[in-house]
Amino acid sequence: MLPSLPDQLLFYASYALQALVPFRVLIAIAMGATAYWLVPVTARRYALIAISLGIVLFGYQRPPLLPIIDGLVCALVYVAVCRGVSNRVIIPGLVLLYGLAHLAFGLITFTSVLSFTGLTTDYVLPTLGLTAAFTLLRLVHFAVDFGGRSSPVHREKSGAGPGATRPHPITFAAWCLFFPTFVHLPLIRYQAWAQQFEGLSASIHGLPLVGTGLPKRPTLSMLGKGVLRIGQGIVKGVLLGIVYVTLNFNAVLLSPAGHTLLELLGATLVSAITYYIGFSAYMDIGIGAASLFGITLPENFAPMLKMLRISRMRDFWRNWNITTTQWLNDYVYKPLGGWRKHPIRNTLLTMTVCGLWHSVSLFGAAWGMGLGLLLIVEHGYNKLRIKRDWPDVPPLVRASLVLGGVALVNLALTPYGYTAQTARLLYPLYWLHVAT
């Protein structure tokens, strides 16, 4: 007997929600937040580090070696920055280390090493790989903003005063290990983090807090905001499961031969929308969980209704994965020259870097270049349209083209399409293994 549609909907919604955030994670967050607000105010900053590690290890069930290695790398960068080591050493070192990490992920993915680790292919890339990716973003930002001429050592020598910009080690450690941003985005800049984190306890470096306006105990407003945001993410997870079972767009996209052009277009658009639902739901849960601990994380996605109204590629990137886009703009696009010098080259290189950040492979680079070409083509067409006084394309058509273009590039060369069978194809090491 076949299951009824309501039973199917319930099954897929439950499955999608478990894939988005296992119930043990929600329980761990609730227990951690309760313990956090019960500890003495003076110990709150230290408690946040311990609780974050507990949630990472027991809630998200990350291997203990992951936070250990991540903490060691962060500590090395912290010491290097505080000692005034040049960014010409730190930044290439981080990029090289990131490349070696992806080499290791590829090695684990398709060789017998996997059997010795006790891990599975579907576990390695979305867990270990994501943590490495987010750690790279944080540490590059930290090194650029605090290293070189901005380093504490340089500022002290230039007369800015001892410790004028020296990051506090506890604040830095909590920034690196805070569980919502450790396992996922959004990226919070160190300056914004330090301002909030150092106000969580009764004193900063032994000095009493006066007039900070920060509560010593949770308010209903803070807790309610966090719970509602987590609930919003859960609702999106359920919606994601319902979309999959009712529309089944993957069946259309993976077998296009027997479908009409209209069906293919509709499935492509639905595919792009489900990307948003899934990623933004992750952000909702992370931002909501941070609110339970008195931390406000930056927004990473525009609201769904705003995303649906976007009709230009440039506006899409200003509202999609916002903190990563800002990072690419500040640490790749602008240093290359921005829009003032060789903007087409800079756009293509920036998006290629974006692709390589997602996957250190030829497929990752091609994916980024494809997204960059979409931006370049749109910009070139708009310049030509204005020059020749052509009428603008209707917003609905533009929006469909944007969603369709992004979805088609994702379908062709998406770094997100990892499975146990296909992940190995994304790594040059695999092809070397085959050749030898």
C-alpha positions as a LaTeX table, in Angstrom:
\begin{tabular}{lrrr}
\hline
Residue & $x$ (\AA) & $y$ (\AA) & $z$ (\AA) \\
\hline
Met1 & 0.00 & 0.00 & 0.00 \\
Leu2 & 1.40 & 3.38 & $-1.09$ \\
Pro3 & 1.66 & 6.13 & 1.57 \\
Ser4 & $-0.78$ & 9.01 & 1.27 \\
Leu5 & 0.36 & 12.48 & 0.24 \\
Pro6 & 0.11 & 13.88 & 3.82 \\
Asp7 & 2.26 & 10.99 & 5.06 \\
Gln8 & 4.79 & 11.67 & 2.31 \\
Leu9 & 4.85 & 15.37 & 3.14 \\
Leu10 & 5.38 & 14.64 & 6.82 \\
Phe11 & 8.20 & 12.19 & 6.06 \\
Tyr12 & 10.09 & 14.51 & 3.70 \\
Ala13 & 9.56 & 17.55 & 5.92 \\
Ser14 & 10.93 & 15.62 & 8.91 \\
Tyr15 & 13.83 & 14.31 & 6.83 \\
Ala16 & 14.73 & 17.76 & 5.49 \\
Leu17 & 14.53 & 19.27 & 8.95 \\
Gln18 & 16.83 & 16.59 & 10.37 \\
Ala19 & 19.29 & 17.24 & 7.53 \\
Leu20 & 19.11 & 20.97 & 8.24 \\
Val21 & 19.50 & 20.76 & 12.01 \\
Pro22 & 19.34 & 17.50 & 13.98 \\
Phe23 & 17.19 & 17.64 & 17.10 \\
Arg24 & 20.24 & 16.90 & 19.25 \\
Val25 & 21.70 & 20.23 & 18.08 \\
Leu26 & 18.60 & 22.14 & 19.21 \\
Ile27 & 18.71 & 20.34 & 22.57 \\
Ala28 & 22.42 & 21.12 & 22.97 \\
Ile29 & 21.83 & 24.80 & 22.17 \\
Ala30 & 18.97 & 25.02 & 24.69 \\
Met31 & 21.03 & 23.35 & 27.43 \\
Gly32 & 24.06 & 25.49 & 26.62 \\
Ala33 & 22.08 & 28.73 & 26.74 \\
Thr34 & 20.55 & 27.76 & 30.09 \\
Ala35 & 23.96 & 26.96 & 31.57 \\
Tyr36 & 25.43 & 30.15 & 30.12 \\
Trp37 & 22.97 & 32.44 & 31.86 \\
Leu38 & 23.33 & 30.58 & 35.16 \\
Val39 & 27.11 & 31.05 & 35.46 \\
Pro40 & 28.44 & 34.09 & 37.37 \\
Val41 & 28.66 & 37.21 & 35.26 \\
Thr42 & 32.43 & 37.46 & 35.73 \\
Ala43 & 32.91 & 33.99 & 34.23 \\
Arg44 & 30.58 & 34.41 & 31.30 \\
Arg45 & 33.24 & 35.05 & 28.66 \\
Tyr46 & 35.13 & 31.90 & 29.61 \\
Ala47 & 31.90 & 29.92 & 29.87 \\
Leu48 & 30.95 & 30.87 & 26.32 \\
Ile49 & 34.11 & 29.19 & 24.98 \\
Ala50 & 33.53 & 25.99 & 26.96 \\
Ile51 & 29.84 & 25.82 & 26.03 \\
Ser52 & 30.61 & 26.46 & 22.36 \\
Leu53 & 33.06 & 23.57 & 22.34 \\
Gly54 & 30.49 & 21.34 & 24.04 \\
Ile55 & 27.84 & 22.16 & 21.42 \\
Val56 & 30.31 & 21.59 & 18.57 \\
Leu57 & 31.45 & 18.21 & 19.95 \\
Phe58 & 28.21 & 16.79 & 21.33 \\
Gly59 & 25.51 & 18.68 & 19.44 \\
Tyr60 & 26.99 & 18.90 & 15.96 \\
Gln61 & 29.13 & 15.81 & 16.69 \\
Arg62 & 32.29 & 17.16 & 15.11 \\
Pro63 & 35.44 & 15.08 & 15.73 \\
Pro64 & 37.51 & 16.43 & 18.67 \\
Leu65 & 40.54 & 16.83 & 16.41 \\
Leu66 & 38.69 & 19.49 & 14.38 \\
Pro67 & 38.48 & 22.24 & 17.06 \\
Ile68 & 41.99 & 21.29 & 18.23 \\
Ile69 & 43.53 & 21.80 & 14.78 \\
Asp70 & 41.38 & 24.87 & 14.14 \\
Gly71 & 42.42 & 26.34 & 17.50 \\
Leu72 & 46.12 & 25.69 & 16.80 \\
Val73 & 45.95 & 27.41 & 13.40 \\
Cys74 & 44.10 & 30.38 & 14.91 \\
Ala75 & 46.65 & 30.59 & 17.73 \\
Leu76 & 49.55 & 30.60 & 15.26 \\
Val77 & 47.98 & 33.43 & 13.27 \\
Tyr78 & 47.25 & 35.36 & 16.47 \\
Val79 & 50.87 & 35.08 & 17.64 \\
Ala80 & 52.19 & 35.97 & 14.17 \\
Val81 & 50.00 & 39.08 & 13.95 \\
Cys82 & 50.85 & 40.23 & 17.47 \\
Arg83 & 54.57 & 39.73 & 16.78 \\
Gly84 & 54.37 & 41.81 & 13.62 \\
Val85 & 54.97 & 39.05 & 11.05 \\
Ser86 & 54.39 & 40.41 & 7.54 \\
Asn87 & 51.10 & 39.64 & 5.81 \\
Arg88 & 53.21 & 38.59 & 2.82 \\
Val89 & 54.01 & 35.55 & 4.92 \\
Ile90 & 50.71 & 35.05 & 6.79 \\
Ile91 & 48.25 & 35.33 & 3.87 \\
Pro92 & 50.08 & 33.00 & 1.43 \\
Gly93 & 50.63 & 30.60 & 4.33 \\
Leu94 & 46.90 & 30.50 & 5.05 \\
Val95 & 46.03 & 29.99 & 1.38 \\
Leu96 & 48.58 & 27.19 & 1.08 \\
Leu97 & 47.25 & 25.56 & 4.24 \\
Tyr98 & 43.71 & 25.78 & 2.87 \\
Gly99 & 44.81 & 24.13 & $-0.36$ \\
Leu100 & 46.54 & 21.35 & 1.57 \\
Ala101 & 43.39 & 20.87 & 3.67 \\
His102 & 41.34 & 20.36 & 0.51 \\
Leu103 & 44.01 & 17.97 & $-0.75$ \\
Ala104 & 43.51 & 16.00 & 2.45 \\
Phe105 & 39.73 & 16.06 & 2.02 \\
Gly106 & 40.17 & 14.69 & $-1.49$ \\
Leu107 & 42.52 & 12.02 & $-0.18$ \\
Ile108 & 40.00 & 10.98 & 2.44 \\
Thr109 & 37.20 & 11.05 & $-0.12$ \\
Phe110 & 38.45 & 8.47 & $-2.59$ \\
Thr111 & 41.24 & 6.43 & $-1.03$ \\
Ser112 & 41.53 & 3.80 & 1.67 \\
Val113 & 42.41 & 6.57 & 4.15 \\
Leu114 & 38.67 & 6.97 & 4.67 \\
Ser115 & 38.41 & 3.55 & 6.32 \\
Phe116 & 41.05 & 4.51 & 8.91 \\
Thr117 & 39.39 & 7.81 & 9.86 \\
Gly118 & 35.99 & 6.33 & 10.68 \\
Leu119 & 34.38 & 9.12 & 8.63 \\
Thr120 & 32.14 & 8.96 & 5.59 \\
Thr121 & 32.46 & 10.88 & 2.33 \\
Asp122 & 29.14 & 12.64 & 2.86 \\
Tyr123 & 30.40 & 13.76 & 6.28 \\
Val124 & 33.87 & 15.03 & 5.35 \\
Leu125 & 33.07 & 17.78 & 2.85 \\
Pro126 & 30.07 & 19.53 & 4.45 \\
Thr127 & 31.56 & 19.45 & 7.97 \\
Leu128 & 35.36 & 19.52 & 7.96 \\
Gly129 & 35.45 & 21.37 & 4.64 \\
Leu130 & 33.03 & 24.08 & 5.73 \\
Thr131 & 34.88 & 24.72 & 9.00 \\
Ala132 & 38.16 & 25.10 & 7.10 \\
Ala133 & 36.50 & 27.51 & 4.64 \\
Phe134 & 35.02 & 29.75 & 7.33 \\
Thr135 & 38.25 & 29.72 & 9.36 \\
Leu136 & 40.15 & 30.92 & 6.28 \\
Leu137 & 37.80 & 33.88 & 5.85 \\
Arg138 & 38.11 & 34.88 & 9.50 \\
Leu139 & 41.89 & 34.60 & 9.69 \\
Val140 & 42.56 & 36.44 & 6.43 \\
His141 & 40.34 & 39.27 & 7.64 \\
Phe142 & 42.09 & 39.30 & 11.03 \\
Ala143 & 45.57 & 39.30 & 9.50 \\
Val144 & 44.76 & 42.08 & 7.02 \\
Asp145 & 42.99 & 44.31 & 9.54 \\
Phe146 & 45.43 & 43.77 & 12.41 \\
Gly147 & 48.65 & 42.75 & 10.69 \\
Gly148 & 51.30 & 44.79 & 8.87 \\
Arg149 & 51.01 & 48.48 & 9.64 \\
Ser150 & 47.86 & 47.80 & 11.65 \\
Ser151 & 49.63 & 45.30 & 13.91 \\
Pro152 & 50.02 & 46.08 & 17.63 \\
Val153 & 53.80 & 45.92 & 17.25 \\
His154 & 53.83 & 48.54 & 14.51 \\
Arg155 & 51.41 & 50.80 & 16.36 \\
Glu156 & 53.51 & 50.66 & 19.52 \\
Lys157 & 56.64 & 51.58 & 17.56 \\
Ser158 & 54.84 & 54.43 & 15.84 \\
Gly159 & 53.76 & 55.90 & 19.17 \\
Ala160 & 50.13 & 54.83 & 19.20 \\
Gly161 & 50.56 & 53.48 & 22.72 \\
Pro162 & 51.14 & 50.04 & 24.22 \\
Gly163 & 48.42 & 47.56 & 23.38 \\
Ala164 & 46.46 & 50.22 & 21.48 \\
Thr165 & 45.07 & 47.65 & 19.08 \\
Arg166 & 46.23 & 44.39 & 20.65 \\
Pro167 & 43.38 & 41.86 & 20.50 \\
His168 & 42.67 & 40.14 & 23.79 \\
Pro169 & 43.50 & 36.38 & 23.54 \\
Ile170 & 40.26 & 35.26 & 25.25 \\
Thr171 & 38.17 & 37.47 & 22.97 \\
Phe172 & 40.03 & 36.14 & 19.96 \\
Ala173 & 39.66 & 32.50 & 21.06 \\
Ala174 & 35.91 & 32.90 & 21.57 \\
Trp175 & 35.63 & 34.57 & 18.15 \\
Cys176 & 37.32 & 31.58 & 16.51 \\
Leu177 & 35.33 & 28.90 & 18.38 \\
Phe178 & 31.85 & 30.44 & 18.80 \\
Phe179 & 29.69 & 27.53 & 17.65 \\
Pro180 & 27.25 & 29.22 & 15.18 \\
Thr181 & 30.09 & 30.72 & 13.14 \\
Phe182 & 32.43 & 27.76 & 13.70 \\
Val183 & 30.14 & 25.34 & 11.87 \\
His184 & 28.62 & 27.85 & 9.44 \\
Leu185 & 28.30 & 31.50 & 8.51 \\
Pro186 & 27.57 & 34.44 & 8.87 \\
Leu187 & 31.02 & 35.97 & 9.19 \\
Ile188 & 31.22 & 38.49 & 12.01 \\
Arg189 & 34.22 & 40.84 & 11.84 \\
Tyr190 & 36.52 & 40.74 & 14.84 \\
Gln191 & 35.93 & 44.40 & 15.73 \\
Ala192 & 32.16 & 43.90 & 15.94 \\
Trp193 & 32.63 & 40.68 & 17.90 \\
Ala194 & 35.03 & 42.22 & 20.44 \\
Gln195 & 32.68 & 45.10 & 21.15 \\
Gln196 & 29.88 & 42.69 & 22.05 \\
Phe197 & 31.88 & 39.91 & 23.67 \\
Glu198 & 33.87 & 42.08 & 26.02 \\
Gly199 & 30.66 & 43.54 & 27.36 \\
Leu200 & 29.22 & 40.17 & 28.39 \\
Ser201 & 31.06 & 40.04 & 31.73 \\
Ala202 & 31.24 & 42.50 & 34.61 \\
Ser203 & 34.63 & 43.86 & 33.59 \\
Ile204 & 36.96 & 44.26 & 30.67 \\
His205 & 40.58 & 43.53 & 31.53 \\
Gly206 & 39.86 & 44.25 & 35.20 \\
Leu207 & 38.03 & 47.53 & 34.59 \\
Pro208 & 34.35 & 47.78 & 35.66 \\
Leu209 & 31.74 & 48.29 & 32.98 \\
Val210 & 29.91 & 51.56 & 33.37 \\
Gly211 & 26.99 & 52.63 & 31.23 \\
Thr212 & 27.31 & 49.82 & 28.68 \\
Gly213 & 23.59 & 49.16 & 28.68 \\
Leu214 & 24.26 & 45.44 & 28.32 \\
Pro215 & 22.04 & 43.22 & 30.48 \\
Lys216 & 23.65 & 41.01 & 33.13 \\
Arg217 & 20.79 & 38.56 & 32.87 \\
Pro218 & 18.73 & 37.57 & 29.80 \\
Thr219 & 15.66 & 39.56 & 28.95 \\
Leu220 & 12.49 & 38.13 & 27.48 \\
Ser221 & 13.15 & 40.25 & 24.40 \\
Met222 & 16.56 & 38.67 & 23.81 \\
Leu223 & 15.36 & 35.12 & 24.38 \\
Gly224 & 12.17 & 35.65 & 22.38 \\
Lys225 & 14.14 & 37.06 & 19.45 \\
Gly226 & 16.42 & 34.03 & 19.43 \\
Val227 & 13.62 & 31.49 & 19.71 \\
Leu228 & 11.60 & 33.15 & 16.96 \\
Arg229 & 14.58 & 33.22 & 14.63 \\
Ile230 & 15.32 & 29.54 & 15.24 \\
Gly231 & 11.64 & 28.81 & 14.64 \\
Gln232 & 11.83 & 30.69 & 11.35 \\
Gly233 & 14.69 & 28.45 & 10.26 \\
Ile234 & 12.76 & 25.33 & 11.25 \\
Val235 & 9.73 & 26.46 & 9.26 \\
Lys236 & 11.98 & 26.96 & 6.23 \\
Gly237 & 13.36 & 23.46 & 6.72 \\
Val238 & 9.86 & 22.01 & 6.71 \\
Leu239 & 9.00 & 24.11 & 3.64 \\
Leu240 & 12.13 & 22.76 & 1.93 \\
Gly241 & 10.95 & 19.18 & 2.45 \\
Ile242 & 7.46 & 19.97 & 1.14 \\
Val243 & 8.89 & 21.63 & $-1.99$ \\
Tyr244 & 11.04 & 18.59 & $-2.72$ \\
Val245 & 8.21 & 16.07 & $-2.43$ \\
Thr246 & 5.47 & 18.08 & $-4.19$ \\
Leu247 & 7.40 & 19.67 & $-7.06$ \\
Asn248 & 10.21 & 17.11 & $-7.43$ \\
Phe249 & 12.21 & 19.49 & $-9.63$ \\
Asn250 & 15.31 & 17.27 & $-9.50$ \\
Ala251 & 13.49 & 14.58 & $-11.49$ \\
Val252 & 12.93 & 17.18 & $-14.23$ \\
Leu253 & 16.46 & 18.64 & $-14.20$ \\
Leu254 & 18.26 & 15.30 & $-14.09$ \\
Ser255 & 16.13 & 13.85 & $-16.93$ \\
Pro256 & 15.42 & 16.84 & $-19.20$ \\
Ala257 & 14.77 & 14.84 & $-22.39$ \\
Gly258 & 11.14 & 14.05 & $-21.64$ \\
His259 & 10.06 & 17.53 & $-20.47$ \\
Thr260 & 8.94 & 20.74 & $-22.14$ \\
Leu261 & 10.91 & 23.98 & $-22.12$ \\
Leu262 & 8.38 & 25.50 & $-19.73$ \\
Glu263 & 8.83 & 22.60 & $-17.29$ \\
Leu264 & 12.62 & 22.95 & $-17.46$ \\
Leu265 & 12.40 & 26.71 & $-16.84$ \\
Gly266 & 10.05 & 26.21 & $-13.90$ \\
Ala267 & 12.25 & 23.51 & $-12.37$ \\
Thr268 & 15.31 & 25.72 & $-12.79$ \\
Leu269 & 13.66 & 28.63 & $-11.00$ \\
Val270 & 12.39 & 26.39 & $-8.20$ \\
Ser271 & 15.92 & 24.99 & $-7.84$ \\
Ala272 & 17.33 & 28.49 & $-7.33$ \\
Ile273 & 14.64 & 29.33 & $-4.76$ \\
Thr274 & 15.32 & 26.14 & $-2.79$ \\
Tyr275 & 19.00 & 27.08 & $-2.59$ \\
Tyr276 & 17.89 & 30.24 & $-0.85$ \\
Ile277 & 15.50 & 28.45 & 1.49 \\
Gly278 & 18.14 & 25.96 & 2.61 \\
Phe279 & 21.03 & 28.38 & 3.10 \\
Ser280 & 18.99 & 31.11 & 4.72 \\
Ala281 & 17.45 & 28.56 & 7.10 \\
Tyr282 & 20.97 & 27.67 & 8.30 \\
Met283 & 21.58 & 31.38 & 8.90 \\
Asp284 & 18.31 & 31.81 & 10.79 \\
Ile285 & 19.20 & 29.02 & 13.21 \\
Gly286 & 22.75 & 30.31 & 13.72 \\
Ile287 & 21.69 & 33.93 & 14.23 \\
Gly288 & 18.87 & 32.86 & 16.55 \\
Ala289 & 21.18 & 30.64 & 18.59 \\
Ala290 & 23.68 & 33.49 & 18.96 \\
Ser291 & 20.89 & 35.74 & 20.27 \\
Leu292 & 20.28 & 33.27 & 23.09 \\
Phe293 & 23.85 & 33.98 & 24.22 \\
Gly294 & 23.57 & 37.76 & 23.95 \\
Ile295 & 25.47 & 37.99 & 20.66 \\
Thr296 & 24.07 & 39.69 & 17.55 \\
Leu297 & 25.40 & 38.24 & 14.30 \\
Pro298 & 25.13 & 40.14 & 11.01 \\
Glu299 & 22.45 & 39.24 & 8.50 \\
Asn300 & 23.62 & 37.00 & 5.67 \\
Phe301 & 20.58 & 36.86 & 3.39 \\
Ala302 & 17.93 & 39.36 & 2.43 \\
Pro303 & 14.32 & 38.39 & 3.25 \\
Met304 & 12.68 & 36.01 & 0.79 \\
Leu305 & 10.28 & 38.58 & $-0.66$ \\
Lys306 & 13.17 & 40.95 & $-1.38$ \\
Met307 & 15.19 & 38.15 & $-3.01$ \\
Leu308 & 12.23 & 37.30 & $-5.27$ \\
Arg309 & 12.04 & 40.95 & $-6.40$ \\
Ile310 & 15.73 & 41.16 & $-7.34$ \\
Ser311 & 16.11 & 41.60 & $-11.08$ \\
Arg312 & 19.83 & 42.32 & $-11.57$ \\
Met313 & 22.81 & 40.07 & $-10.99$ \\
Arg314 & 24.76 & 42.71 & $-9.05$ \\
Asp315 & 21.83 & 43.18 & $-6.67$ \\
Phe316 & 21.62 & 39.42 & $-6.26$ \\
Trp317 & 25.19 & 39.28 & $-4.89$ \\
Arg318 & 24.53 & 42.23 & $-2.59$ \\
Asn319 & 21.75 & 40.25 & $-0.92$ \\
Trp320 & 23.01 & 36.66 & $-1.19$ \\
Asn321 & 25.56 & 35.38 & 1.34 \\
Ile322 & 26.11 & 39.01 & 2.28 \\
Thr323 & 29.04 & 38.63 & 4.70 \\
Thr324 & 31.01 & 36.47 & 2.25 \\
Thr325 & 30.28 & 38.89 & $-0.60$ \\
Gln326 & 31.52 & 41.77 & 1.56 \\
Trp327 & 34.64 & 39.76 & 2.39 \\
Leu328 & 35.34 & 39.16 & $-1.31$ \\
Asn329 & 34.78 & 42.84 & $-2.02$ \\
Asp330 & 37.07 & 44.06 & 0.79 \\
Tyr331 & 39.89 & 41.52 & 0.53 \\
Val332 & 39.93 & 40.53 & $-3.17$ \\
Tyr333 & 38.03 & 42.94 & $-5.43$ \\
Lys334 & 39.21 & 46.25 & $-3.96$ \\
Pro335 & 42.89 & 45.22 & $-3.59$ \\
Leu336 & 42.86 & 44.20 & $-7.27$ \\
Gly337 & 41.72 & 47.73 & $-8.18$ \\
Gly338 & 37.94 & 47.53 & $-7.82$ \\
Trp339 & 35.90 & 49.32 & $-10.45$ \\
Arg340 & 38.56 & 52.03 & $-10.96$ \\
Lys341 & 41.13 & 49.84 & $-12.74$ \\
His342 & 40.39 & 46.80 & $-14.91$ \\
Pro343 & 36.90 & 46.15 & $-13.44$ \\
Ile344 & 36.14 & 43.26 & $-15.84$ \\
Arg345 & 39.35 & 41.46 & $-14.93$ \\
Asn346 & 38.79 & 42.14 & $-11.24$ \\
Thr347 & 35.22 & 40.84 & $-11.34$ \\
Leu348 & 36.27 & 37.64 & $-13.10$ \\
Leu349 & 39.21 & 37.04 & $-10.75$ \\
Thr350 & 37.11 & 37.76 & $-7.65$ \\
Met351 & 34.40 & 35.30 & $-8.63$ \\
Thr352 & 37.05 & 32.72 & $-9.57$ \\
Val353 & 38.49 & 33.11 & $-6.07$ \\
Cys354 & 34.93 & 32.61 & $-4.79$ \\
Gly355 & 34.71 & 29.36 & $-6.74$ \\
Leu356 & 38.10 & 28.14 & $-5.50$ \\
Trp357 & 37.09 & 28.99 & $-1.94$ \\
His358 & 34.11 & 26.68 & $-2.34$ \\
Ser359 & 36.16 & 23.93 & $-3.97$ \\
Val360 & 39.92 & 23.90 & $-4.63$ \\
Ser361 & 39.50 & 22.23 & $-8.00$ \\
Leu362 & 39.10 & 22.95 & $-11.69$ \\
Phe363 & 35.35 & 22.57 & $-11.31$ \\
Gly364 & 35.32 & 25.14 & $-8.51$ \\
Ala365 & 37.31 & 27.62 & $-10.60$ \\
Ala366 & 35.00 & 27.07 & $-13.61$ \\
Trp367 & 31.93 & 27.57 & $-11.43$ \\
Gly368 & 33.28 & 30.89 & $-10.13$ \\
Met369 & 34.24 & 32.03 & $-13.62$ \\
Gly370 & 30.76 & 31.18 & $-14.86$ \\
Leu371 & 29.17 & 33.37 & $-12.18$ \\
Gly372 & 31.68 & 36.13 & $-12.96$ \\
Leu373 & 30.81 & 35.98 & $-16.66$ \\
Leu374 & 27.13 & 36.45 & $-15.79$ \\
Leu375 & 28.02 & 39.67 & $-13.96$ \\
Ile376 & 30.22 & 40.88 & $-16.83$ \\
Val377 & 27.61 & 40.13 & $-19.49$ \\
Glu378 & 24.90 & 41.95 & $-17.52$ \\
His379 & 27.13 & 44.98 & $-16.97$ \\
Gly380 & 28.17 & 45.07 & $-20.64$ \\
Tyr381 & 24.58 & 44.81 & $-21.85$ \\
Asn382 & 23.42 & 47.60 & $-19.54$ \\
Lys383 & 26.19 & 49.91 & $-20.82$ \\
Leu384 & 25.23 & 49.12 & $-24.41$ \\
Arg385 & 21.53 & 49.58 & $-23.65$ \\
Ile386 & 22.10 & 53.01 & $-22.12$ \\
Lys387 & 24.43 & 54.05 & $-24.94$ \\
Arg388 & 21.93 & 53.09 & $-27.66$ \\
Asp389 & 18.87 & 54.15 & $-25.67$ \\
Trp390 & 17.26 & 50.73 & $-25.75$ \\
Pro391 & 14.23 & 50.10 & $-23.50$ \\
Asp392 & 14.96 & 48.20 & $-20.33$ \\
Val393 & 13.91 & 44.58 & $-19.99$ \\
Pro394 & 10.77 & 44.18 & $-17.79$ \\
Pro395 & 11.65 & 43.43 & $-14.13$ \\
Leu396 & 9.86 & 40.06 & $-14.15$ \\
Val397 & 11.88 & 38.90 & $-17.17$ \\
Arg398 & 15.11 & 40.20 & $-15.62$ \\
Ala399 & 14.38 & 38.41 & $-12.34$ \\
Ser400 & 13.69 & 35.16 & $-14.19$ \\
Leu401 & 16.94 & 35.52 & $-16.15$ \\
Val402 & 18.93 & 36.15 & $-12.96$ \\
Leu403 & 17.48 & 33.15 & $-11.14$ \\
Gly404 & 17.72 & 30.98 & $-14.22$ \\
Gly405 & 21.33 & 31.98 & $-14.94$ \\
Val406 & 22.50 & 31.32 & $-11.40$ \\
Ala407 & 20.60 & 28.03 & $-11.24$ \\
Leu408 & 22.01 & 26.80 & $-14.58$ \\
Val409 & 25.60 & 27.59 & $-13.56$ \\
Asn410 & 24.97 & 25.78 & $-10.26$ \\
Leu411 & 23.54 & 22.77 & $-12.06$ \\
Ala412 & 26.44 & 22.59 & $-14.50$ \\
Leu413 & 29.35 & 23.14 & $-12.11$ \\
Thr414 & 28.12 & 23.38 & $-8.56$ \\
Pro415 & 30.54 & 22.84 & $-5.66$ \\
Tyr416 & 27.46 & 22.03 & $-3.58$ \\
Gly417 & 26.63 & 18.92 & $-5.57$ \\
Tyr418 & 28.79 & 16.59 & $-3.51$ \\
Thr419 & 27.85 & 12.95 & $-3.19$ \\
Ala420 & 29.89 & 9.89 & $-2.33$ \\
Gln421 & 30.12 & 9.11 & $-6.07$ \\
Thr422 & 30.81 & 12.55 & $-7.53$ \\
Ala423 & 32.88 & 14.36 & $-4.89$ \\
Arg424 & 36.05 & 12.62 & $-6.00$ \\
Leu425 & 35.68 & 14.06 & $-9.50$ \\
Leu426 & 36.17 & 17.56 & $-8.13$ \\
Tyr427 & 39.69 & 16.91 & $-6.90$ \\
Pro428 & 42.82 & 16.94 & $-9.11$ \\
Leu429 & 44.33 & 14.35 & $-6.76$ \\
Tyr430 & 41.71 & 11.87 & $-7.98$ \\
Trp431 & 42.77 & 12.28 & $-11.59$ \\
Leu432 & 46.42 & 11.93 & $-10.59$ \\
His433 & 45.44 & 8.73 & $-8.79$ \\
Val434 & 43.67 & 7.44 & $-11.89$ \\
Ala435 & 46.57 & 8.37 & $-14.17$ \\
Thr436 & 49.13 & 6.56 & $-12.03$ \\
\hline
\end{tabular}
